[in-house]
Amino acid sequence: MGDATTDCGAFDETVVFLSHFRDLHDPRQQGKVTYPLDEVLLLCLMGGRAGVEAFTEIALFGVKKLALLRRFRPFKDGTPDHGHLSDILAVLDADRFQR
């Protein structure tokens, strides 16, 4: 990542945010994962901070703000659609996620 990104306070906050989920198990088959869990969580956080709530709104936010999201993570395959978001979050252990 470039120096401008690493000097950004928001980048540091992103690292801290994602560190809270470091131990959250991703039950998906790793060979089939298109959208890494840290990217999905970051998309949801940033969408939520922007005031969007539904999966359809979060997915649209991801499409519109992809350049911004790529300042923090690669998002090499773009962002997931609302169906993928729903499926990914549904398989996470809710108790671990809450902790």
Helices and strands as residue ranges (DSSP letters): H 3-6, H 9-19, G 30-32, H 37-49, H 55-64, H 66-69, H 82-90, H 94-98
